Amino acid sequence: PSIKYNDFIENFEKELQKLTATNTETIITGDFNVHLNKTTSESNNYRQLLSTYGFSQLIEQPTRIVNDVNSIIDHIITNISSSINTSGVFLTEIGSTDHLPNFVLFHDYEVFFDQINEKYVYDYSSFDIQKFSDEFNSPEISAYQSETVHVRNKFDAFYKRFQEL
């Protein structure tokens, strides 16, 4: 988060309260900048907050490695435990980011995802990581990494190209 940690936690807790009160099955992903491979008051508080509202953080491997410093700052948080098959981190750099992509796989995802309003699913059975990496670094995709392009437009362009691979 680009705001102070205490402000983030306060706002995040309000959102978790709403989701818990409505019994909404939820998956939250993002770069939270809360280092979960370090034991600090912030990381302990964050873990306790998730636990209090019935959420789990699934990523246990470093998601950012810079100059031999490892950190788990990209999280997948959910309150859906029964449908999870596995989760983890792809150990390959893609594009110009210093973050590693993370993932979660679900049992019987067709049934699960039929209940979601907005969703993106990709079948990786014929996935070519080298082709994807080359394509991700192409000028067409790089153009969407500009800070002047809205994040939704960036994602839509990326996802469209990703589906074509």
C-alpha positions in Angstrom: 0.0 0.0 0.0 1.1 3.5 -0.7 -0.5 4.8 2.5 0.8 4.5 6.1 0.6 1.0 7.5 -1.9 1.8 10.3 -4.2 3.6 7.8 -4.0 0.6 5.5 -4.8 -1.9 8.3 -7.7 0.2 9.5 -9.3 0.4 6.1 -8.4 -3.2 5.2 -10.1 -4.4 8.4 -13.3 -2.5 7.5 -13.4 -4.3 4.2 -12.8 -7.7 5.8 -15.6 -7.0 8.3 -18.0 -6.3 5.4 -17.0 -9.4 3.5 -17.3 -11.6 6.7 -20.7 -10.0 7.6 -22.1 -10.9 4.2 -20.5 -14.3 4.2 -18.9 -13.5 0.8 -16.4 -16.1 -0.6 -13.4 -13.9 -1.5 -10.0 -14.0 -3.1 -7.8 -10.9 -2.7 -4.5 -10.6 -4.5 -1.9 -7.9 -4.6 1.4 -6.4 -3.6 0.7 -5.6 0.1 4.2 -4.6 1.0 3.8 -6.5 4.3 6.8 -8.7 4.6 5.5 -12.1 5.8 8.9 -13.8 5.9 10.0 -11.4 8.7 8.6 -11.5 12.2 7.6 -7.9 13.0 4.8 -6.3 14.8 3.3 -5.3 11.4 3.4 -8.9 10.0 2.1 -10.4 13.2 -0.8 -7.8 13.3 -1.6 -8.5 9.7 -1.6 -12.3 10.2 -3.8 -11.9 13.3 -6.2 -9.6 11.3 -6.6 -12.2 8.6 -7.2 -15.0 11.1 -9.7 -13.0 13.0 -11.9 -12.7 10.0 -11.4 -16.2 8.7 -8.9 -15.4 5.9 -5.7 -17.2 5.0 -2.7 -15.9 3.1 -1.6 -18.7 0.7 1.8 -17.6 -0.6 4.7 -18.9 1.5 7.6 -18.5 -1.0 9.4 -15.2 -1.7 7.6 -13.2 -4.4 10.3 -10.5 -4.7 14.1 -11.2 -4.9 16.4 -8.2 -5.2 20.1 -8.3 -4.5 19.7 -11.6 -2.6 17.0 -10.1 -0.3 13.9 -12.3 -0.4 10.4 -11.0 0.6 6.9 -12.3 0.6 5.0 -9.1 -0.2 2.7 -10.3 -3.0 -0.2 -12.1 -1.3 -3.2 -14.3 -2.2 -5.7 -14.0 0.6 -8.9 -16.0 0.7 -11.6 -17.3 3.0 -12.3 -20.3 0.6 -10.2 -23.1 2.0 -12.2 -26.2 0.9 -11.8 -25.6 -2.9 -8.0 -24.9 -2.9 -5.8 -27.5 -4.6 -2.5 -25.7 -4.4 -0.8 -22.3 -4.5 2.6 -21.0 -5.1 5.0 -18.8 -7.0 6.4 -19.2 -10.6 10.1 -19.1 -10.3 10.7 -17.0 -13.4 11.1 -13.4 -14.1 8.6 -12.0 -16.5 9.0 -8.5 -18.1 10.5 -5.6 -16.3 9.1 -6.3 -12.8 11.2 -7.6 -9.9 8.2 -9.5 -8.6 7.6 -13.2 -9.3 4.0 -14.1 -10.4 2.0 -16.1 -7.9 -1.0 -18.4 -8.4 -3.7 -20.5 -6.8 -5.4 -23.6 -8.3 -8.8 -24.8 -7.2 -10.5 -28.2 -7.2 -13.5 -28.3 -9.5 -12.8 -24.7 -10.6 -15.6 -24.8 -13.2 -18.3 -25.1 -10.5 -16.5 -22.6 -8.3 -16.0 -20.0 -11.0 -19.6 -20.2 -12.3 -20.5 -18.3 -9.1 -18.1 -15.4 -9.7 -19.3 -12.2 -11.5 -16.0 -11.2 -13.0 -13.4 -13.8 -13.7 -10.4 -14.7 -15.8 -9.4 -18.3 -16.2 -6.6 -19.7 -18.4 -5.9 -23.4 -19.3 -2.2 -23.9 -18.8 -2.0 -27.4 -20.3 -0.3 -26.1 -23.5 1.4 -23.1 -21.9 4.8 -22.1 -23.4 6.7 -20.1 -20.8 9.4 -18.9 -23.2 6.8 -17.7 -25.7 4.9 -16.0 -22.9 8.1 -14.3 -21.6 9.1 -13.1 -25.1 5.6 -11.8 -25.8 5.4 -10.1 -22.4 8.6 -8.2 -23.3 7.3 -7.2 -26.7 6.8 -3.5 -27.6 3.0 -4.0 -27.7 2.9 -5.1 -24.1 5.6 -2.8 -22.9 3.5 0.2 -24.1 0.9 -0.7 -21.5 3.5 -0.5 -18.7 3.4 3.3 -18.9 2.2 5.0 -15.7 -0.2 7.2 -17.8 -2.3 4.2 -18.9 -5.1 3.3 -16.5 -4.5 0.0 -14.7 -7.8 -1.5 -16.0 -6.7 -0.8 -19.6 -3.3 -2.3 -18.9 -4.9 -5.5 -17.5 -7.4 -5.8 -20.3 -4.7 -5.4 -23.0 -2.4 -7.9 -21.1 -5.2 -10.4 -20.6 -6.3 -10.2 -24.3 -2.7 -10.9 -25.5 -2.3 -13.6 -22.8 -5.3 -15.4 -24.1 -3.9 -15.3 -27.6 -0.8 -17.1 -26.5 
